[in-house]
C-alpha cells in the first residue's frame, strides 16, 4: 500500500520541521498536527511582532468563470518561483470550505505542480479551525435562545426581545433547505422549546465570527471583537451585543487553537500559511491578519490572494483588511486565462477551444478594467497569463500584445505544468517592482473613514463596478442612518454580490457600464468591523448545483480519497 507521503506527480513531502527551518523556526515554535502540518505557537507569534516586515504581494484575478482562472495555482507557483530565484518567500492562503469542496468548485489547494499539500487534509477538516468557528458561532446562538427561554436580563437590565434577534446559525456546508427555519416549536409532549420565531442558517465562511478571527490582531483583540457582535435588541429597544449576555469569553475559549495559523508546504517545498476562510462574495475574502503578519515577519515576500475577482476580493483586501491592519501590497498580480477571457467576451463554454480573436478582444476589456481598478489603490499591476495546453499561441500573443499597449508587464506562465520554473519570469518582475519602492508610500484607500456609509457603497459601485449609482431599498437606507447614529458610520463597507459579473446579475458578462447596483439590505458586523451591503439576490447560504462535486468523491481499495481536486 502506498504511504501517505507519496503524493501527486511523484513529490514526497518533507517533515514540517524542515519547512519551518526554512523560515528560521525551531521545533518548539510549532504545535505539530501530524507529520506535515503544524500551528505556530502563541509564544512564537508574540515574538514575531517586533520583527521588520517583508513585502506583501497580492494575487487576484478577473471575474471567475466555469473555464477556470487558477488564482490559487498562480499564488503557489509564484511563491515557488520566488524561492527558486533565491528570494525567501512564503505563501499565504485561506482554508477551503467544505461547502464549495462538495459543491461546485471542488478542492481549493491549487493544481498541477503548483499545489499546497497534503491536499486531502487541507480540503477536508484540516486542523479543525472551521469546526471551532462553527461551534463558537452556534454557542452564541444557543446562549441567545437560552436567555430568551428564561427571560434572563442582559447587561442593559432588560430581557432580550425575541422579535429582534438577528443572529443566525451556521454550517460549513451548502444547504439551501436551511436558509429559513422555525425555532421553538412544541415537542411531542406539547411543551414549548422557547419563543417560536423564524431564523435561518448561513454558511460558516459568512459568519461574523470567521470575519472577526481573520481581522483580529491577537486573542485579546478577538475576544473584544466577539463581545461587540450585535445580536438584537432588548425589550426597551436598546441594542444588545454578545458581551451583554456573557458569551464572548466562552466563544474565545473555543477559538484559542483556531486563532493560531497553520503551516504546510507546496509541492515545490515552499512554506505555506493557510488560515481562515471568509468568502469574498459575502464577506471580506482574505486569510487572517495573524497569518499574513507571521509570513511577513519570516519572509522577504508574503504571496497572498484575495477571493474571487479583483472587483470583490482585491477591493475588500484593500478597503477592509489593509485599512484595519495597516498593511500595503507592494505589487498586485492579476491572473487571467485565454479561456476565461473568451468566456467574458461572450463565447459559450463548449466553444472555448475554438479560436475567436473578437471574443478574446472583448474579454480583454475585462482584464483592462481590473488593472485600472487596482491602479486606483496606487498598487503596481503585473498580469499573469495562466497557460492551458489548449491555448493557441496566437491567442496568448494577443493577450501579451494588449497588455503591452496598456503598459502592463505581462508573462505567460506554465506553473501548472512546470511548477515554480514556469513562473520564474513573473517572479523576477514582481521582485524587481517590489524592491523598487516603499509600498506604504504609494498605497491609498478608495474612500476615507469619514465618508457617509451610503456614499462608501456608491463609491465602490461607481469606481470598481462602473455602475451609474446604487438603488437603496428604503429599509436599507433607514438601517444605514441608524448605524451612523449609533456610532458606526466610520466603518468600511463590505458589498455582498455575485462574483461572476461587475453587476449584481451573474448572467451579465463583460466590462459593462452604466448599470445600477441594487442594495436590498444591510447588516452591521460591529465585531468584525464593517457594514455588509447585500446586492441583488445574493444568498449567505449557498445551494448545491444539480451535479455536486460530492458525487465524484470516494475512497479507493486502500482507503485513500479519490475524486477530490
N, C-alpha and C positions, 0 to 999 in steps of 0.2 A: 504493500500500500504506500502511495506517495506520502511524504511528510508534509506538515502544514507550512514548511518554509520553501517548498518547491512551488513556485507560483508562475503566473503567465509569462510567456516569452523567455523562459529559461533563467529568469532572475532568481537569486536567493537573497532573502532579507538578512540584513546584519542585525546583531543584537542591539536593542535600543540604547544600551550604554555606549556602544560605539558611535551611534548617531549623535548622542548627547555630547560626546567628547569633541566632535567637530565644532561645537558651539562653546567649548571651554567648560562644559558642565561635568560634574563628577557623579558617581553613583548616589551619594547622599543628597543630591539635588533633585532626585527623582522618586516618585512613588510608582513603582512598576505595576503595570496592568497586564502582565504576561511578558513574553519574550520580546515583543515588537511594538509595544505601546507603553507609554508612561505618562504620568502627570507631573508637572513641575510642582515642587512643594511650596507651601505658603512662605516659608522662610527664604527660599531662593527668590521668589518673586519680590519680596521686600528688599532683598539685597540688590536687585536689578534697578531699583528706582533711581539710584544716584549715577548710573552709568550714562555716558553720552549715547545718543541715538544715531543709528544709520539712516539711510534714505528709504522712503516708502514709495513703492511702485504699485500703482493701481492698474489692474486688468479689468476691462469692461468690454462691451460688445454692442453690435447692432441688435435691434429687437429680435428676440428668439423666434425661430421658425421650426416647422417639422423637419426641415432639411438639416438642422444642426449647425452650430457655430463653433463649439469647442472652447468655451471660455476657460473652464477649469483645466482642460487639457493644455491650453496655452499657458496658463498660470504655472502649472507644473513644469512644462517644457522650458519656459523662460527661467524659472528658478534653477533647473538643472543646467541650463546653458550658461548662466552667470557663474555657477560654480566651476564649470568646465573651462571658462576663460580666466580662472584664477581670482574671481571675486567671491567673497563669502556671502552667500545668500540663504535665506530661509523662506519657505513657502508658508502662507497663512491663509487658511480656508475655513469655510463654515462646515458644520457637520450635516450630513444628509438627513432628511426627514423621511420616516417610513411611509408617509402619505404618497409622495412622488415616486419613491422607490418601488412601491407596489402598484402605482397608478400609471400615469402617462410617461413619466420621464425615465424610470429605471434608476440605476446607480448614479452617484454623483462624485466619483473619485478620479475623474479624468479618463483617458482612454489610450489604447495602443501602448507605446513605450513611454508615455507621459502620464503616469498614474501615481497616486499615493496608495500605500499598502500598509497592512493587509486589507484588501478591498472589501472582502465579505464582512469582516468585523466592523469596519468603519461604516458601511452601509446599514448594518443590522445591529442595533443596540449599542455598539461601540463601547464606551465606558459608562453607560447609563445616565449620561447628562440629561438627555431629553426626558427620561423617565422621572428623574428628580425634579425637573422643571414642571412636568405634568402633575406630579404629586404635590408640589408646593402650591401650584395654581389651584388645584382641586381641594387642598386643605383649606384654603381661604373660602372657597365656595361652601364647604361643609360647615365651617365656623359661622358663616353668614346665616345659613339655614338653621343652625343650632340657636343662634341669637334670636332669630325670628320665632322659633318654636317655643322658647322660654320667655320671649319678650324681654330679653336682657337689656339693661340700659347700656348705652355706648359711652365713650368718653365725653360726649356732648351732654350727657344726663338724660337723654331721651332714647327710647327704643327705636329700632330700625323700622322704616316704612317699607313693607313688602312690595308695594306697588312701584317703588323707586329703584329697586335693585338692578344694577346694570352688569354685574359680574356674572359671566357665563362660565361653563365648564369647558375643559379642553381634552383633546385626544390626539395622539400623533398618528392619525390615520385619516384618509379621505373617506368621509361617511356622510353623504348628503341627507340621509334619513334623520340625522341628529341636529340638523340646523334649527329646528323648532321642536321643543319638548315641553311637557307639563310636569311640574313638580308638586309634591304634597298631596297626591291623590290618596283616597282612603284605602286601607288594606282590607283583607278578606273579612276581618272582624268588625269593620265599619269605623275603626279608629282612624282619625286623620294623621298624616305624617308631616304636618306643618301647613302653613298657609298655601293654598293652591295658587300657583302662578305659572305663567309662561316664561320660558327661557330657552336656552339652546346651547350647543357646543360649537366652539371654534377649533381649528387645528392648533396643535401646540406651538408651531412656529409663528402663529399670530398672537400668542399670549403676551400680555404686557410683562409678565414675569421673565419671559425669554428676552424681551427687549431691554428690560432693566438690567438683567445679568450681563448682557452684551455691551451695555453702555457704562456699567459701573467701573469705578477705579479699583475697588478692593471690596472685601467682605463688609466692613462697616458702611461704606457707601451703598452697597447693595441693600443692606438692611434698612437704611434710611429711605432708599427708593421704594422698597416694598411697603414701608409704613405709609408712604404718600399715595399709594394706589387708591383711586376713588372707587367706591363700591356702590354708592347710592346716597340716600338721604335719611335723616331721622324723621319722626312724626311731626317735628316742628319745621321741617323743610331745610334743615342745616345739612350741608354735605358731610358725608362720613367716609373716612379712609380706613384702610386695612389696619393701621396702627390704632385707630379708635376702638376696635373690637379685640385688641390684643393678639393680632395674628402675625405680625411682622417677625417676631423672634423665632417662632416655630418654623415659619417659612424659610427664614435664613438658615436655620439649623439643617433643614433638608438640602440646602444648596451649598454646603461648605465644600464638598468634594466637587460638585458640578462647576463651581467657580474657578477651579484650577485648570489651566489649559492643558490640552493633550498633545504629546509629541509622538509623531510617527515618522515615516520616511517615504521618499519617492522611489520608484524603481531605479532611478539613477543615483540613489544614495544621498539625496539632499534632505536636510532636516525639514520637517513639515509640522506646523502647529495647526490643529483642527479643533475649533472650539466655538460653540454657539451656532445658531442657525435661523435667525429671523428671516421670513420671506421678504422679498423686495417689492412684491405687488401689494402686500397687505401689512408690511412692517418696514423696517429700515434696511434690511437685506445685507448686513455686514457681520463678519465674525466679531468676536469680543475685543473690546479695547484692551483687556488684560493680555490676551494672546498677542495682539499687534504690538503692544509696548514691549513685551518679552522678546519677540522676534527682532524688534528694532534695537534693543539693548544688546543682543547677542550676535548681530549680523551687520555687515555693511549694507545689505539690501534686504528688505522685507517685501516679498512679492505677494500681494493680496488681490482679492477680487471682490466685486460688488454684484449682487444678484441681478439676474435678467439683463436687459439692455441698459445703455447709459442713461436713457431718459428716466428710468426708475432708480436703478442701483447706484450709478455714479452720482446722480443728483442728491440722493439721500446720504451717500457716503460723505459728500462734501458738506451739505447743509445741516445734517444731523450729527453724524459721527465725528467729523473733523471739528465742527463747531463745539461739540461737547467735550472732546478730549484734547483739543489744541493740536491736532495733527495737521499735516500738509503733505500731499503727494508731490513727489519730485517729477514724475512722468506718469501719463495715462496711456496705456496701450489699448487700442480699440481692435477687437477681434472680429473678423468677417470671413465668410467663405464665399466662393463664387456661387455655390448653390443657394445659399441664403439670400444673396443679393439679387439673384434672378427671381427668387420667390417674392421678394419685396417689390420687384419690378413687374409683378403680375403673372408670372408663369405658374402653371399648375404643378403640383408636387410630382406627379407622374412624368412630367416632361423635362425635369431639371437636368437630365443628362444630355439634352439636345442643345447645340449652340444657339444662342439668341442674343446678339450684341445689343439690340434695342432694349430688351428686358433688363439686361445687365446694366445698361446706362441709366435706366430709371432707378434700379436698385442702388446704384452708386450715389444717387441723391440722398438716400437714407444714410449711407456712410458719411457723406459730407455734413449732413445735419448733426449727427452725433459729434463729429470732430469740432464743428462750430460751437456746439453747446459746451463742450469741455473747455474750449478756449475762453469762455466767459468766466471760468473759475481761475484763469491765469495759469493753467497747467499745460505744459508742452505735450503734444499728442504724437504718438507713433502708431502706425497701422500694422497689424499682424494678419497676413492672409493665411489662414489655416488651410493647407492644401489637401484636397481629396484626390484619390487616384483617378477619378472620373473627370477631373477638370481638364479642359482643353488649354494648351499653352497660350493660345491667342486670347482666351478669356482672362487668364491670370495676368497676362501682359496688359490687357485693357484696364484692369484694376490698378496695376502699378503705374501706368501712364496717367490715369485720372488722379491718383494721389500726388504724382509729381506736379501736375498742373495746379493742384491746390497747395503745393508747398509742404506736403506732409511726408515725412520719412515713412517708407513702407518696405516690408520684407515678406517674401514668400517663405513660409515656414513649413517644415516637414517633421516636426517633433513627434507627431503621432506614429510615424513610421520609423524615425531615426532617433527618437529621444532628444536629449539636450543638444546633440550635434546638429539637429535640424533647426535649431533656433539660435545658433551662435551669432549670426549676423544681427538678429534682433537684439540679442544681449549686448553686443558691442555698442549699438546705437543707444539703447536705453541707459547703459552705464555712462557713456560719454555725456549725454544730456543731463543725467542726474549729478554727475561730478561738476558740471559747469556752473551751477548756481545754488543758492540757498532757497529751498522750496518755499519757506515761510515768507520770503521777500516778495514773491510774485503771486502767491495763492490768495484768492479772495472768495468770499461767500456771495451768494446770489442776492441776498436781502439782509438787512440789519435786524437785530432783535426787536428794535422799537417799532418796526413796521406793523400795522394792524394785521390780525390773523387773516382776514379775508383778502387783504392785499398781498400777503405772502402766497396764498393759494393762487391768486391771479397772476402773480409774477412768475411762478413756476409754470403755470399753464401757458402764458404768452411766450416766455423766454425759452423754455425747454420743449413743450409740446407744440409750440407755434399756433396755439389757439387764439381766436379773436378775443376770448374772455371766458368767464365762468358764469354758470347759472346756478345760484344758490337756492336750494329749497328753503322755504320760509322757516321751517323748524331748524335747519342748519344755521341760518343767519341768526336766529334767536340764541342758539347754543353758543355760537362764536362770541356774541355780545356778552353772554353770561360768563363764559370762560375769562374774558377780558376783565369784567367786573370783579371776578374772584382772584385776579392777580396772575393769570396765566397768559396774558397777551404777549409776553416776551418769548414764548416757546416757538421753536421751529415747527413747520408743518410736515406731515408725512402723508402724501397722497396715495391712497389705495386705488389702483386701477388695473385694467388689463395690461400685461406686459407685451402683448403682441402687436400693439398699434400705438402711434402717437396720440390717438383719440381714445375715448372711453369705449369704443366699439371694436372688439377683437378682430372683426372681419375687414376692417379698413386698413389697407396696406399702403405703403409708400410714404413719401415726405410731404404729407398733406399740410395745408394751412387753412386758417380762417374758420375752423370749427369752434363750437362752444363746448366747454368741459362741464358736464352736469355734476354738481356736488349734491348728492342725495341726503347725506347725513354726516355728522362729525362726532368724534369721540375724544374725550380728554384722557390722555395717558400721562397723568401727573407724575407717576413713579418713574416711567421711562424717560419722560422729559420732552414730549412732543404732543401735538394735536393731530389726530388722524382725520383725514377728509376722504370719505368714500365716494368714488366717482362712478357713475353709471350703475351697472348691475353686479359689481364685484362682490364675491362671497368670501367670508372669512372662514368658511368650512368648505373646502373643495369636494367635488364628487369624483368618483372613479369613471374612466372612459368605458365605452362599450366592451373593449378588449383590453383589460388592465394588464400591466406587466406581471402581476401576480400569477396569471395563468401560465406563465412560461418559466417560473422559478420552482426548483425542486432539489432533490438530493440524488447523487449517483450511488453506485453499489458500495462505495467506500464511505458514504455519509457526507461527502463534500457537496457544497452548494453549487447548483448549476443554474444557468439562465439569468444570472444577475450581472448586468453590465452597465 
